[in-house]
Amino acid sequence: MMKYAPIAAIFFPALATAFLTPVPAKQQVRMMAATMAPHKTDKSSAVFEEAKNIMPGGVSSPVRAFKSVGGNPIVFDKVKGAYAWDVDGNKYIDYVGSWGPAIVGHADDEVLKVLNEVMEKGTSFGAPSVYENTLAKMVIDAVPSVEMVRFTNSGTEACMGMLRLVRAFTKREKVIKFDGCYHGHADGFLVQAGSGVATLGLPDSPGVPQGSTAGTLVAEYNNLANVEQLLKEHEVAAVILEPVVGNSGFIVPDKSFLEGLRKLTTQYGALLVFDEVMTGFRISYGGAQQYFGVTPDVTTMGKVIGGGLPVGAYGGRKDIMETVAPAGPMYQAGTLSGNPLAMTAGIKTLEILKRPGAYEKLDRLTERLITGILKEGKAAGHAICGGHVSGMFGFFFTEGPVRCFADAAKSDTAKFAKWHRGMLEHGVYLAPSQYEAGFMSLAHTEADVDATIAAAKEVFKTL
Ligand SMILES: Cc1ncc(COP(=O)(O)O)c(C=O)c1O
């Protein structure tokens, strides 16, 4: 019964909460250096050793295992604002933000307050609630393509529902996705799916029946001619893409590519789907579709709209969405879908994001960060390229430009692995894969960013 009791004993009852108030960059670097030396990971390693025997690979989601960067993962104890603390007591400036949801900062006080209030009423109703209406109206008001929305519990579920929907609505079976784009782990999408899959070097996954991917065609990102060729050769239900890629590292679309997809899909009777699980309410309040001025037919969302609780959603034109049960015949359901806690965290998060200056701040800080990193990387003699759109960023250890997954794959991943560990040791937590994007939050400060650039300068010298 007490088989795992010893591991619980290694946790500190309380960890330091210093540095929560902004301090000048130089002072922060000194403070980080003070906490940084030595970067102890004994407790993280102990927890992970135990985890490996009780969960596959020791994790609940593959990229967290640090396989592509080597070394053991860091085991978190708590998060607040722009920071994460691990079980050894190390503090990090965090640019993963729980893989995107923490856009207003981790465990934001306002979000926690409303969550506590609503929790008193219950955690799950399994029945309609006003919280769903409120969040649905906010999403519909914000996202140009969305006239009706269905909530789910994850981005994967949203993408599974969307896939069934586009096939049901068009009565066609084939879909076009893009090399390196990830749309969750449903069978039909596990073809050249970027991030976790690319990180582990798996072209796709065993266990996916051939029949499930037979209808999935793959095109090269930013290559309109490739898409047109496929549309000519096949009856296609939908063209589905990440409108800004975050799962092959960070790749920006040509505006003309998005505009061209809009024209081509209309011409060939296919639906255009933006998977905005990552970009929704991050690139702008109306997502990538508002930022680039291209409106798809269907949109998937997740991450930010759940404010750190499990959520997903798909939405689009009313005539399309009314295909979904019980309004229409296409079945999709969920026990915890639309639960009051996820809805509440989403509502408060969107309220905060809607305040004047939020996206300007994300953009300003992210630009400062990526400009600084690229400058220091080049100054240290590395081949490096990258960029940002609003609060989403990334860079590659290659000359570039990176316009598709094949370009991203030229990056020096061994160098990235060293960089990643170096940054950890300097108190900066970045995604443990070259094929992931980084995320800024409203809780980050200029001092955090400058401290990160100062750390990057030191680490670049060691690669
Ligand atoms: C673009 C995109 N779509 C879908 C998903 C799947 O979402 P989830 O991890 O919530 O299932 C992700 C996850 O990172 C994503 O980035």
The ligand as an SDF file (V2000), in Angstrom:
LIG
                    3D

 16 16  0  0  0  0  0  0  0  0999 V2000
   -2.1940   22.7260  -33.6250 C   0  0  0  0  0  0  0  0  0  0  0  0
   -2.5740   21.6770  -32.6220 C   0  0  0  0  0  0  0  0  0  0  0  0
   -3.6570   20.9320  -32.8300 N   0  0  0  0  0  0  0  0  0  0  0  0
   -4.0470   19.9850  -31.9460 C   0  0  0  0  0  0  0  0  0  0  0  0
   -3.3270   19.7530  -30.8010 C   0  0  0  0  0  0  0  0  0  0  0  0
   -3.7760   18.7080  -29.8160 C   0  0  0  0  0  0  0  0  0  0  0  0
   -4.2420   19.3230  -28.6630 O   0  0  0  0  0  0  0  0  0  0  0  0
   -4.2450   18.5330  -27.2440 P   0  0  0  0  0  0  0  0  0  0  0  0
   -2.8210   18.3300  -26.8720 O   0  0  0  0  0  0  0  0  0  0  0  0
   -5.0010   19.4570  -26.3290 O   0  0  0  0  0  0  0  0  0  0  0  0
   -4.9610   17.2490  -27.4740 O   0  0  0  0  0  0  0  0  0  0  0  0
   -2.1820   20.5100  -30.5460 C   0  0  0  0  0  0  0  0  0  0  0  0
   -1.3800   20.2670  -29.3350 C   0  0  0  0  0  0  0  0  0  0  0  0
   -0.3280   20.7830  -29.1380 O   0  0  0  0  0  0  0  0  0  0  0  0
   -1.7960   21.4920  -31.4900 C   0  0  0  0  0  0  0  0  0  0  0  0
   -0.7040   22.2320  -31.2920 O   0  0  0  0  0  0  0  0  0  0  0  0
  1  2  1  0
  2  3  1  0
  2 15  2  0
  3  4  2  0
  4  5  1  0
  5  6  1  0
  5 12  2  0
  6  7  1  0
  7  8  1  0
  8  9  2  0
  8 10  1  0
  8 11  1  0
 12 13  1  0
 12 15  1  0
 13 14  2  0
 15 16  1  0
M  END
$$$$
